[in-house]
Amino acid sequence: MTEIEKQILAQPATILSQEQREFYFENGYLVVEKIVPQEWLDRMSAVTNEFVDRSRSQHKSDSVFDLEPGHTSENPRLRRLSSPPEHHPEYWAYAKESIIADLAADLVGPDVKYHHSKLNFKWAEGGEEVKWHHDISFWPHTNYSPLTIGTYFCDVGPDQGPLGVVPGSHKGELYSQYNDKGQWVGCLADEDLANLDMAAAKFLTGPAGSVTIHNCRVIHGSAVNHSDAGRPLLLNVYSAADACPYTANPLKTRFEGEIVRGKAARWARHDPRPCEMPPDWSDGYVSIYSLQQEEEVDDDQMKVISKQMAAIPSGTPPHDADAVVAE
Ligand SMILES: O=C(O)CCC(=O)C(=O)O
């Protein structure tokens, strides 16, 4: 166990047992079943249904709605709602006020910073796969505390494309997510996967209200949803307050950098292990799906996306500005 992990464990937890915290440090992931109160699930499902309805008038993916091929107004098929808190206060209330921010504090320490969110739908009968990847090289930070907390709104079984993780891979190598032509593809190469023990992957199923937690280095992905039930998974990303991003957030939000538990950091913590840099997405980003599937994004689409991103205010500074002024 690292010194930082020991320090985190020495602080009292709000929700998790010491055993669960140790399991996360050892394996890089955790599932906590049925932890989200029904009231929150109802609120999240209600607002999500509104967005599915809104997507009916959408014909191309943009920086809000990422559409699966085959999406129509009669039969909406969303891959992702990007940055949900940017589009509805209910999602931000969930990210900030619910127990998921407490879960983050149990695992990164009492001072917790928000980074971004996304809602991956994995629609019934064909919802797209997510290829095996590390998150952190999409949004590098000065240390590897960032983690993603996924909330299952519905029961998720093995045929619905549950989130899959490779236990312990957060301690291993960070593999390149560029192809041999130097293009960012946002997933590991087949040659690298062939050298990993992919048979050890665990698929995180659970009843509605369960959460999945995975560290930003852990190799993870999910299969096509072949079942007749969707798999909406709301993913919220937090870090320790002393982890500072040094690239543009692909899912830009005014809430980036907000301290959701505890206090801001005066000092940034730097992990000596290097991190691969992503392309510069400050002008526009669609989603991991369109990158991994190597989909064409036309110029008109890109113009819309750039305009949408430019309209979002930047997040708060990631340092303790008030404390500096007070000195
Ligand atoms: O939705 C999933 O199954 C995986 C999502 C994921 O890894 C991502 O969006 O980065």
The ligand as a MOL file (V3000), in Angstrom:
LIG
                    3D

  0  0  0     0  0            999 V3000
M  V30 BEGIN CTAB
M  V30 COUNTS 10 9 0 0 0
M  V30 BEGIN ATOM
M  V30 1 O -20.2540 2.9370 -20.5390 0
M  V30 2 C -19.3790 2.0890 -20.4050 0
M  V30 3 O -19.6270 0.8940 -20.3510 0
M  V30 4 C -17.9190 2.4450 -20.2570 0
M  V30 5 C -17.7200 3.8820 -20.2890 0
M  V30 6 C -16.3230 4.3400 -20.3350 0
M  V30 7 O -15.3960 3.6560 -20.0220 0
M  V30 8 C -16.0900 5.7130 -20.7650 0
M  V30 9 O -17.0460 6.3650 -21.2050 0
M  V30 10 O -14.9200 6.1640 -20.6680 0
M  V30 END ATOM
M  V30 BEGIN BOND
M  V30 1 2 1 2
M  V30 2 1 2 3
M  V30 3 1 2 4
M  V30 4 1 4 5
M  V30 5 1 5 6
M  V30 6 2 6 7
M  V30 7 1 6 8
M  V30 8 2 8 9
M  V30 9 1 8 10
M  V30 END BOND
M  V30 END CTAB
M  END
